[in-house]
Amino acid sequence: MPEDLKKLRDLTQIIYFLYAAYILFAGVTAIVAIIINYIKRDEVAGTWLESHFRWQIRTFWFAILWCVIGWLTIIVGVGFFILGVTAIWAIYRIVKGMLNFYDNKPMYQDA
């Protein structure tokens, strides 16, 4: 594995850990992860890691969207359900991404 690709692979792994830490600690780690995703996005272009970056970025933004919807709907009673489902979905996305990552597989067939 070329050295540059190994560094990008290591970085992708760190980003998954940052997202996982967000689930556990609900904090700044996801913000750090999304910033790294966008800064390093061009460097992973054309590699199998590009699909992982896309997967991570989409996980972040959809989780934010559903968390906002969940918080806005707590008053009518469904918000806690939406937040719970969002947490389970985010955990699923992180685990699925990490499993494919450790198998050196892209997240999408076209990648």
C-alpha positions as YAML, in Angstrom:
chain: A
units: angstrom
residues:
- id: 1
  name: MET
  ca: [0.00, 0.00, 0.00]
- id: 2
  name: PRO
  ca: [1.52, 3.33, -0.99]
- id: 3
  name: GLU
  ca: [2.45, 5.54, 1.97]
- id: 4
  name: ASP
  ca: [0.02, 8.33, 1.04]
- id: 5
  name: LEU
  ca: [-2.88, 5.87, 0.85]
- id: 6
  name: LYS
  ca: [-1.87, 4.39, 4.22]
- id: 7
  name: LYS
  ca: [-1.95, 7.86, 5.80]
- id: 8
  name: LEU
  ca: [-5.38, 8.51, 4.30]
- id: 9
  name: ARG
  ca: [-6.58, 5.10, 5.53]
- id: 10
  name: ASP
  ca: [-5.36, 5.95, 9.05]
- id: 11
  name: LEU
  ca: [-7.10, 9.32, 8.84]
- id: 12
  name: THR
  ca: [-10.36, 7.68, 7.78]
- id: 13
  name: GLN
  ca: [-10.12, 5.39, 10.79]
- id: 14
  name: ILE
  ca: [-9.57, 8.33, 13.13]
- id: 15
  name: ILE
  ca: [-12.63, 10.06, 11.69]
- id: 16
  name: TYR
  ca: [-14.76, 6.98, 12.39]
- id: 17
  name: PHE
  ca: [-13.50, 7.03, 15.99]
- id: 18
  name: LEU
  ca: [-14.36, 10.72, 16.29]
- id: 19
  name: TYR
  ca: [-17.90, 10.04, 15.10]
- id: 20
  name: ALA
  ca: [-18.20, 7.10, 17.49]
- id: 21
  name: ALA
  ca: [-16.99, 9.32, 20.33]
- id: 22
  name: TYR
  ca: [-19.69, 11.81, 19.40]
- id: 23
  name: ILE
  ca: [-22.33, 9.14, 19.98]
- id: 24
  name: LEU
  ca: [-20.86, 8.40, 23.41]
- id: 25
  name: PHE
  ca: [-20.04, 11.93, 24.54]
- id: 26
  name: ALA
  ca: [-22.33, 14.12, 22.36]
- id: 27
  name: GLY
  ca: [-19.73, 16.76, 21.81]
- id: 28
  name: VAL
  ca: [-17.16, 18.44, 19.71]
- id: 29
  name: THR
  ca: [-15.69, 15.30, 18.17]
- id: 30
  name: ALA
  ca: [-18.22, 15.19, 15.32]
- id: 31
  name: ILE
  ca: [-17.46, 18.83, 14.48]
- id: 32
  name: VAL
  ca: [-13.75, 17.99, 14.35]
- id: 33
  name: ALA
  ca: [-14.52, 14.95, 12.20]
- id: 34
  name: ILE
  ca: [-16.66, 16.83, 9.67]
- id: 35
  name: ILE
  ca: [-14.04, 19.57, 9.36]
- id: 36
  name: ILE
  ca: [-11.37, 16.95, 8.64]
- id: 37
  name: ASN
  ca: [-13.72, 15.28, 6.13]
- id: 38
  name: TYR
  ca: [-14.07, 18.49, 4.16]
- id: 39
  name: ILE
  ca: [-10.41, 19.53, 4.41]
- id: 40
  name: LYS
  ca: [-9.09, 16.13, 3.25]
- id: 41
  name: ARG
  ca: [-11.87, 15.29, 0.80]
- id: 42
  name: ASP
  ca: [-9.81, 16.13, -2.30]
- id: 43
  name: GLU
  ca: [-6.95, 13.91, -1.13]
- id: 44
  name: VAL
  ca: [-9.12, 10.78, -0.99]
- id: 45
  name: ALA
  ca: [-10.76, 11.48, -4.36]
- id: 46
  name: GLY
  ca: [-10.34, 8.53, -6.68]
- id: 47
  name: THR
  ca: [-9.50, 6.06, -3.91]
- id: 48
  name: TRP
  ca: [-11.74, 3.53, -2.17]
- id: 49
  name: LEU
  ca: [-11.63, 5.85, 0.85]
- id: 50
  name: GLU
  ca: [-13.63, 8.48, -1.03]
- id: 51
  name: SER
  ca: [-16.81, 6.48, -0.48]
- id: 52
  name: HIS
  ca: [-16.08, 6.35, 3.24]
- id: 53
  name: PHE
  ca: [-15.69, 10.12, 3.39]
- id: 54
  name: ARG
  ca: [-18.99, 10.51, 1.52]
- id: 55
  name: TRP
  ca: [-20.60, 8.01, 3.95]
- id: 56
  name: GLN
  ca: [-19.24, 9.91, 6.97]
- id: 57
  name: ILE
  ca: [-20.31, 13.31, 5.66]
- id: 58
  name: ARG
  ca: [-23.83, 12.10, 4.88]
- id: 59
  name: THR
  ca: [-24.09, 10.43, 8.28]
- id: 60
  name: PHE
  ca: [-23.16, 13.69, 9.98]
- id: 61
  name: TRP
  ca: [-25.58, 15.93, 8.09]
- id: 62
  name: PHE
  ca: [-28.55, 13.57, 8.21]
- id: 63
  name: ALA
  ca: [-27.98, 12.96, 11.93]
- id: 64
  name: ILE
  ca: [-27.95, 16.73, 12.50]
- id: 65
  name: LEU
  ca: [-31.15, 17.13, 10.46]
- id: 66
  name: TRP
  ca: [-33.00, 14.41, 12.35]
- id: 67
  name: CYS
  ca: [-31.73, 15.62, 15.73]
- id: 68
  name: VAL
  ca: [-33.06, 19.10, 15.00]
- id: 69
  name: ILE
  ca: [-36.40, 17.62, 13.94]
- id: 70
  name: GLY
  ca: [-36.39, 15.46, 17.07]
- id: 71
  name: TRP
  ca: [-35.72, 18.39, 19.37]
- id: 72
  name: LEU
  ca: [-38.35, 20.51, 17.66]
- id: 73
  name: THR
  ca: [-40.97, 17.77, 18.04]
- id: 74
  name: ILE
  ca: [-40.29, 16.86, 21.67]
- id: 75
  name: ILE
  ca: [-43.11, 19.16, 22.68]
- id: 76
  name: VAL
  ca: [-45.64, 17.07, 20.72]
- id: 77
  name: GLY
  ca: [-44.27, 13.82, 22.08]
- id: 78
  name: VAL
  ca: [-42.61, 12.19, 19.08]
- id: 79
  name: GLY
  ca: [-39.27, 13.92, 19.49]
- id: 80
  name: PHE
  ca: [-37.83, 11.36, 21.89]
- id: 81
  name: PHE
  ca: [-38.73, 8.59, 19.45]
- id: 82
  name: ILE
  ca: [-37.09, 10.47, 16.56]
- id: 83
  name: LEU
  ca: [-33.95, 11.11, 18.64]
- id: 84
  name: GLY
  ca: [-33.76, 7.44, 19.64]
- id: 85
  name: VAL
  ca: [-34.15, 6.21, 16.09]
- id: 86
  name: THR
  ca: [-31.57, 8.75, 14.92]
- id: 87
  name: ALA
  ca: [-29.06, 7.50, 17.52]
- id: 88
  name: ILE
  ca: [-29.60, 3.87, 16.47]
- id: 89
  name: TRP
  ca: [-29.30, 4.83, 12.79]
- id: 90
  name: ALA
  ca: [-26.06, 6.76, 13.43]
- id: 91
  name: ILE
  ca: [-24.59, 3.84, 15.38]
- id: 92
  name: TYR
  ca: [-25.53, 1.51, 12.53]
- id: 93
  name: ARG
  ca: [-23.86, 3.81, 9.98]
- id: 94
  name: ILE
  ca: [-20.68, 4.08, 12.03]
- id: 95
  name: VAL
  ca: [-20.47, 0.31, 12.63]
- id: 96
  name: LYS
  ca: [-21.23, -0.55, 8.99]
- id: 97
  name: GLY
  ca: [-18.67, 1.98, 7.81]
- id: 98
  name: MET
  ca: [-16.01, 0.67, 10.17]
- id: 99
  name: LEU
  ca: [-16.66, -2.95, 9.15]
- id: 100
  name: ASN
  ca: [-16.28, -2.12, 5.47]
- id: 101
  name: PHE
  ca: [-13.25, 0.02, 6.29]
- id: 102
  name: TYR
  ca: [-11.48, -2.81, 8.13]
- id: 103
  name: ASP
  ca: [-12.27, -5.14, 5.22]
- id: 104
  name: ASN
  ca: [-10.68, -2.57, 2.86]
- id: 105
  name: LYS
  ca: [-13.97, -2.24, 0.99]
- id: 106
  name: PRO
  ca: [-15.61, 0.91, -0.31]
- id: 107
  name: MET
  ca: [-19.03, 1.84, 1.01]
- id: 108
  name: TYR
  ca: [-20.61, 1.80, -2.43]
- id: 109
  name: GLN
  ca: [-20.23, -0.60, -5.33]
- id: 110
  name: ASP
  ca: [-19.45, 2.25, -7.75]
- id: 111
  name: ALA
  ca: [-16.48, 3.47, -5.68]
...
